[in-house]
Structure formats: C-alpha cells, structure tokens
Amino acid sequence: MAVIATFVAWFYVRVLAGAISQRTNGGQRTPRLRGMRTLSLAMLVVALASAGTATVARERTGDADTRPKVVVVVGPVGPRTAEYEARGRALAAHARGLGADVIGIYPPRATWTQVSRAARDADLFVYMGHGNGWPSPYPPFQTETKNGLGLNAYEGAPSGTHRYHGERYVERLRLSKDAVVLLVGLCYSSGNAEPGMSIPSRAVARERVDNYGAGFLRAGARAVFSDGFSDSSYLLDDLFHSDRSMRSIFWSSWRATDMDASTFRSERTPGMAGILDPQPDGDYYHSFIGDPDFRASEWRGGSEPADEEPPRDEEGPGDGDEGPEEDPGDPVVDRRRATGHLNLRNGPGTSHRIIGWVLRGTKILVLETKEHGTSDWLRVRLPSGEKGWVWSGWVSGR
C-alpha cells in the first residue's frame, strides 16, 4: 500500500507540474487537465482507503495470532460418543470464554487428516476418546497403533468403529513449541487399565504414562496431563490465569487425591519427569509426564497474570520422591476427604433429594458450611465437578 500511495503522490505532482502548459491564454484549464486531476484525486482516495483497510486487517490478524490456539479432538467411542462429544464441546466453549482461538473436531469427522491439519501450531491439544497403550494384553509393542489417538477411519464412519493412529503418527503433529496436551477418558494413558481388568502395579502404570506421552513430547509438547473422564476445566483456568508450575496445576485438579503419589524420571524422554496419583480404589486416573517446573506464564509467552506474584523457584522431582510439593503461590482452599460413603443432596439436611453419592476416600472441595439441627452440612464440589450437600460427620482433613 505504501508503494501505491507513493506512486499516486508522484502522479499527482506530475499533473500539477504540467498545469501551466495546459492553461489557455485566458488562464482556463483544458478538459484534459480537469479529467487528469479528477482521476488522480480518485486514485488517492482509493489508495488511502485501501491502506486504512489493510491496517485494520493486519491489526485483527495480529490479535488472533496472539491468542492461544486450543484444539479439542473427540474420537468415536461407541455408545458413549455423545457423552464424550458433549464434554469436548463444553471444554471448547470454556476455552473460548477464556479468549482462546478454538478448533473443535468431533465424530464422524474426526479423521487423521482433519486432526493433523488442525493441530498445527496448537498451544493446547486436547484429545478425548479410545486409548491403546503399552504395556497391555495385546503384544507386541509397536508404534503404528499404540500410544496415540483412536479416530474415525473416514468421514462419516459409524461411532462403533475407530482406527488407531499410534506414536509414529502423533510425533508428526506440528504442535506449538512448549505446547500442553490433555488426554481425557483414555485407557492406558494415565496408567489405568481397561474397564473390568485388574488394577496395574505402580511399575506398569509408570511405563504406560511414560510411553503414552513420548510421541506428544517429541511433537513439541512440554507437558502431558492424563485424566479420567471428568471435569478438566481446572487446567484451562490455570494456564490462562495463573503463574503456577505444571506440578502445581496437576495438584489443583479436582481429581487429585495425594493418597499414595509418586514421581519418576522418564525413560522414554530424557530430562522429563512423571507424576502418578492413584485414586482411592488404587487405579490410576490422574497422571502427568513432561517438565513439572514449566510455568503457565511461559506457556502464555512470558506474560504475567493480573494480581499474581512473580514466579517462585521450585525444586524438581527426584527419582522416587513421594507426594506433591506445595507451591507457595497456591491459593488457600478448603479441601477435605470423605471418611465414609455419603449421599450427595440438593440441599442441607436429610429431607433434601439425593442427587448422587460420594465414595469413601474421595477428595472434595468445601464451598460452604451450614448448620442444620445439631450437625453441620457442607456444600462441596466433587472431582467430577458436580456440586451438592453432604453431612459433615464423615468428612475430615480440614
């Protein structure tokens, strides 16, 4: 646009310079001069308008380019496809609400072609669907189908079928440098077993987590979170609005139990570390592999969140370290644990309707306390994100 404007200015000066030779003895302009001046003025107006439009377009593009790119992929999971898709769309909407540039890919269009194209330069890559990891009852170990994504074989494929694209495919994803990956509801990725199978040993769970994250880390990711099928909005909230480390974000999850947690050094990806956080029943539905000291502000490109203190140094996990390390910047919250099986009600007191259950050992977040008769009732949030009221008699750990 600058070149066009320069040309128009030069042209306009040439027209003015020729004005004297174009006048009659009476000083009147000829029709040719009037036409040329009209044309030059029109060109100048068009050039300026175009330059202004181009400036606005660049500004809008710049704004879009600075927003974190979030890609949410949901694979086909048979009769649970609608449930997974609803969860994926909810997470995508949550990301948009935080200001992200979001792409959602859902069945029956969740093919490898669509996913690999959308994943380019993704800052946060989310996958919900089937998982096929290693170790498993299906030898041998290979990277064609293991440790990857279960997707539609072609657009329009039925939800009861899927095709695995394993580690050798995943490592080709062109994720943004230092991207974060979130895997939700998969078998094996968090160290867990398939439904109906025996709970794995810690060694097997560790190997599964390490293997499943390897391809994503080679694709550019800095952190891979793996959760069971539950509310994962905590990760987005902390990435966009905190300066927490990945370790601290991991422990902020509603699914975190810290009952028998352990850390380990990655065998597949040198320099990376993992965290295992088994659930009350002993199975593994909350795990991490990557750089636990990587911070949310670094993921955002170095920007500091509002009303947050500067980053504090944290020690990295050592081989065999037990339990989480507290981040001094974490907010104070009232987390407790159910010491018995509880009814979840829609109000304080036994007269209110039962809307769910809380298993013994479940870690809960207390939102409100209310006296009812001779006992206290607690309004709580569960790892699934569900809220309700429970009797305080079987809740401890304040």
N, C-alpha and C positions, 0 to 999 in steps of 0.2 A: 504494500500500500504506500510506503514511503517513496518508492520508485515512481509510482503513478502520480502521486502528488507533486513530486519534483518535475516530472515531465509536463504536467498541466501548468505549473508555475512558469516554466521556461517558455511554453507555447504562448501563454498569456502575455509575457513580456515581449515576445517577438511580435505579437499582434499590435501591442501598444507602440512598439518602436516603428512599426510601419504605418502608423496612423497619419503622420504628416504627409507622406507621399500619396495617401489615399484620399486627401481632402480636395475639394474643388476650390477654385479661386474665391468662392464665397464663404469658404470655411465649413461647408456642409460635408458630412460623412457620406461616402458612397454606400449603396446597398450591400456591396461585398463586405465592407468593413463592419457594418451593423450585424450582418449574418455571422461573421467570424467571431465577433465579440460575444454574441449570444451563445454560440457553440462553446466557446471557451468557458464562459460562466457556468453553463450547464455541466460541462465536464468537471469543473472544480467542485460544484455542489455534490455530484455523484461520488467523486473521489473522497471528499471529506466524510460523506455519509457512510461510504464503504469502510473507510478507515475506522470510524466510530463503531460500526457493527463488528468489525474484526476484533477490535479491542475488547468489546463486551464478550465476544465468543471465547477469546483467549482467557479472560478472567473466569468465565464459567467453567471452562475446561480445567483451569488451574485449580479451582475449588473442588471439582470432582476428583482430580488426581491426588489431592491431599487427603481425601477421606480414606480410611482403611477399607480395603476390599475384603468382604466376607462372602465365602461361597458355602452354601448349605446343600449337601447332596443326600438324598434319601433313596436307598435301594429297595427293590421289591422283597417283601418278607411274608409272602403268602397271605393268610387271613389277617395278619397284623399290619398289613401295608397301610391301611387308612389311619391306624393309630400312630404309626411311625411318621407318616406324612403330616398329620396334624401337629405332632411335636416339632417336626422340622420347620413347618411354616410358622409356628409360634416363635421359634428361636430366630428365624429370619426377620420376623416383624419386630422382635425385640432389638435386633441389631440395627435395623433401620431407625428405630426410635432413638438409638444412641448416636446416630449420624453416619452410619456406615453405608458404603456403596455395596449393595447386596445382590447376589445372583443365587436363585434357588433352582435346583434341578430335582424333579420328582418323577416317580413312575407314572406312566410307562415310557418316559423319555430319558431316563437315567442311563444312557449308554456311555461306553468308554469315550467315544468321540465327543459327546457333549460335555462330559466331565473334564476331560483333559484340556479342552479348549477353554472352559470357564475357569479352571484352576490356575491359569497363567497369572502370575503376579498376585495371587491371593495372599493376604496378610493373615487371615484366619480361615482355615479349611475345616469344615465340619462334615462328618460322614455318619449316617445312621443306617443300619442295615445288618445283613448277614456278615459274619466273620469266619475266616478259615485260617487258623494259626498253627503254630508248631512249638512244642510237642503236641501231638494229637493222636487219636487212634487210627489215623489214616496215613501211614507211611507211603513213600519216603518223604523226607524234607526236600522241597524244591520251591523255586521262586515263581513258577508260572502261575500258580493259583493260590499259594499260601501267603499270609500276611498282607492282604490287600483289601479290595473292595468287591462286594457282590452286587453286580449291576444288571440292568436289562440287556439281554443279548442283542436286541434290536428294538427300535422304537415301536411301541405298540405291543410288546411282548406281554404275555399274561403274568400277573403278580405272583403266581405259584412257581415260576421258574426264574433262575438267575444264572449269571455267568461270573465266575471269579476272575478278577484281574489282580494277580499277586504282586509280590515285592518288585519283580523286574519291570512291571508297569508303573507302580507307584513311584519308584525312584526317577522316572522320566517326567513326572509332573514338574512344571516350571513354577513352583511356589515362590513367593517373595522371599528375599533373604531374611532370615530370622523370623519366619512365619510361625504361627502357633496352630497346632492340629488338635481337634477334639473328636474323639471316636465315642459314639453313644450307642449302647444297646447291642454291641457285638459279642459273639462268642470268642473267647481266647484273648482278645486284645488287652484286656485289663488283668489277664492271668486266670480268668474264670474258666469253668468247664461248660459244656453244653448242658441244657436242662435235662435232668434225670441222671447225669453222670456224677461220679464221686468227686468230692472236693479235692483239688490238686494239692500236692505238697508245696511248701514255700519255694523250693528249688525249681519245680516245674513252672509255677506261676511267674517266677523271676525270668525264666528263659522265654516264656511266652511274651511277656511285656517287652523284653529286650528285642526279640525278633520282630514283633509287630511294628515297633517304632523305627526300625532301622531304615526301611525304604523312605519313609517320610523325612527322616533327618538327612538322608543323602539328597533328597529333593529340595532342600533349602530350609526345612523347619528347624527351629531351635528348641521347641518343646512339644511334646505329645501327651495330651491328657486322655485317659480312657475311663469312662463312667458306665455304670449300668444304666438301664432305661429309666431316667429320672430327669428332674429339672436341672439344666446345666447353665441357666442364665447367670449364675454367680461368676462364671469365667468371663463372660462378656462384660459384666458390670465392672469387674476389677481391671480388665485390660483397658477399658476406655476411661475409667475414672479413679485409678489409684496408682501408686508407685510401688505396689507390692512386688516381691520376687515371685517367680513361678512356684517356689516352695510354699510361700505364704498363701498364694492363691489356691493351691491344691488343698491346703488345710482349711480354707474358708468355705469349702463345699459343704452343702447340707448332708452329703453322703459320708463325709469324713467321720471316722469312729475313733481313731487313735487308740485302739484296744491292744493291738499286737503289731504295730507298724515297724517297718524296717526299710533300710536303704541299701543300695548296692551299686557297684560300678559296672557300667555297660561293657559287655564283652564284644558286642557287635559294632558299637560306635565309640571309639576311643575318645576319652575326655567327657563323655556324658554319664549321667547317673540316673538311677531309678528309685522310685518310692512305691512300696506296697502297703496298702492299708486294708487288711481283711475286715469283712463285715462281721456282725455279731454271730452269724451262723458259721463263720470260718471261711466262706468263699470270698473271691477277690473281684470286687466290682468297682474299685476306685484305685487307679494306679497312674504313675507318671514315669516318663522317660525323656531325658533331654538335659538342658542346663538349668538346674534349680535356682541358680543365682541370677539368671536373666530377669530383668525387671520390666514391668508394664510400660514405664516411661520410655525405655529403649525400644520396645515394640512399637510405640507410637512415633518413634523417630526422635526421641530425646526431649519431648515437651513435658513440662511439669504439670501435673494436675492441679486444679484450683484447691486452695485450702489444704494442701498436703505439705508435710515436712520433707526436706531433702532426703535422698536415699541414705540408708544406714548400711554399714558393712555387715555381711552375714557370712558365717563360716560355711563352706561347702560340706556336703555329707561325706563321711569316710566309709570305707568298706565295713559293713556290719554295724554302723551306727543305728541306734534304736530310737524310734519316735520322732516327732516333728520338732523343729527348732522354732521358738517363738520369734516372731518379727516384732520388734519394739514399736513399729509404726502401726500395728493392727489395732482396730477399734475394739473397745471393751464390749463384749456381748455376753448375754446370759445363756450359756449352753449347759445343758444337763443331760442325764441319761435315765431312761426308763428302767427301773429295777424289777418290774413285773409287766405282764401283758395288760394293756389298758384299752378301754373303749375311747374312741375319739368322738366327741359330741359336738353338736352345733351351738351349744351354749353351756354356761357353767351350771352344773347340777345334774343329777340323775334323771330329772324329768325331761331333759332335752334329748332329741333324737340322736341315735348312734349313726355316725356317717363314715366310720372307719375304725381301724384298730392300730395300736402301737405295740410292736413286739418288744419283749424284754431285751435290753441292751441297746435299743435304738437311741441314737444321739439326737436330741431335739433342741430347738431354739425357743426360749421362752419370750413371748412378746408382751404378755400382760398377766397380772395376778389379781384374782378377785375372791373375796371372802363369800362363802355360801354356807350358811348354817355354821357348823362347828369346824369346817375344814376349808382349805384354800383350793381354788381351781385355777389352772394355768391355761392361758391361751398360747398355743405352741405352733411352730412350723416344723413339719417333718422333712426328712431328706428328699422326699418326692416333691416338695413344695406345697403339699396340702396343709391347710390350717384348720384348727379346731380346738376344743377344750378337753383337758384331761384332769383327773384327780391328782392332787399333789402328793398323796400318800405314797405312791410308788414311783416317785421321781427324786433323784438325788444328784449330787455333784455340783451344787451351786458354787 
